[in-house]
Amino acid sequence: MDVEFTRLSSKGQVVIPRKIRESLHWEVGTPFRVMKEGDAVMIEKIELGRKSWDEVAAPFRKAAEEAEFTQEDLSQLIRDVRRKK
């Protein structure tokens, strides 16, 4: 186990020591999950997977189906918006 020391800033920020960041290949913008257990705080890098267009659009397709929103409704909506420009 690697052990380093750090402090909490006045803004509530904690610097993860360089040696540890480099050994884990953590860079600026790396997303983390933060967990509390008793007096301990753990951070864990999370992988943000990219979703396909179909995965992203699925909830919208479902809502359109439930609202009986048709392809013609969409086409008309697009025409209306373009006319207003």
N, C-alpha and C positions, 0 to 999 in steps of 0.2 A: 504494500500500500504506500503510495506517495503521500507525503504530508507537507503542506505549505501553510503559511499564515497570511491572513488578509484582514481588512476592516470594513465596516459598514460606513458608507459616506453619509453626509447630511441629507442627501437625496434618496437614501435607501438603496444605493447601488453597492454591489460587491464586485471587486475585481478578482477574476480567477487568475491566479498566478501564471505567468507566461510558460513556465516549464510544463505545467499541467495542460494548458491550452494546446501547446505544440504537440505534446505526446498524444493527445486525443484528436488532433487535426481540426480543432474548432477555430472558425474564422468569424470575422465581423458578420453579423446577420444570422448566425446559426440559431435555429429555433430550439427552445427547451420546454420541457414540462417541469414544473416546480412542485415538490410534494413535501408536506410537513408531517412528521411523526414524532410526537412528544416535543423535545427541545431540538430535534435534528431537522435539518432541511436538506433535501436531496434534489439535485437537478439532473435531468436526463435529456440528452439530445434526442430530438424526434425527427423523423424523416417525413417530409411533406411530399407525398406522392402526387404526381400529376394525374388528373382525371381526363378521360376522353370526352370529346364533345357530347357524345351520347349520354354519358354518366351525368354531366352537368345539366344537360337539357331535359333529362327524364322527369324531374318534378314539374317543369313547366308544361311538358307534353301531357302529363297526367291531369294537371289543373285545367288545361284547355279541353281535354276530353270530357272531364266532369262538367265543365261549363258549356259543353256542346259547341265550342268555338271551332269553326271550320276553316279550311284553307281559304275559302272565298272570303270569310270574315277578315282574315289576316291580310289578304290582298287588298280589300277595300280600306282597311285601316292604313295600310302603307300609302295607298293613293291619296287618302284624305290628308295625311301628314305631309306628303310631298306638295300638295296643292297649297297648303298654308305657308310654305316657305317663300 
